[in-house]
Amino acid sequence: MIVVDVIPAQNNIFLVRFSEPNERFKDKVYTPVCGLDEVKRRMYFKNRMYVLNTLNSWLNQRQHASHSYTKECVLLQNWLIEYQNASFFKLCEFIKRKRSVFEDVAPGDQSKFYNHYIKTIVPILDFAELEEDNQR
């Protein structure tokens, strides 16, 4: 998920930059942040936004690619909307609980969209499951 580069500065100030998967840090500027708790808060926020945006985008694609999954995709998107303002951990719990529904709308291994599913969506599903397990 989101990768964080943190450099300690002075007086509980940290220089932080964030990167999404497959992005390079060299294009990112450092932002001063006060305290490690604030670094964690921003990391959870950015992870939540990345997961929500990526899954919603993928579900839109699935609706257009296979009209037989429209109902399931719309249902998942409506559920994701309910988690937009929830904590990252609640979102992870939801994804873990509904993983089988996400997998039901996945493209087949012969689809041109299968590579994106394997390289982007499956890591999100795996990460959410591990993150939720770590909170127990």
Secondary structure, 3 states (H helix, E strand, C coil): CCEEEEEECCCCEEEEEEECCCCCHHHCCCEEEECHHHHHHHHHHHHHHHHHHHHHHHHHHHHHHCHHHHHHHHHHHHHHHHCCCCCHHHHHHHHHHCHHHHHHCCCCCCCCCHHHHHHHHHHHHHHHHHHHHHCC
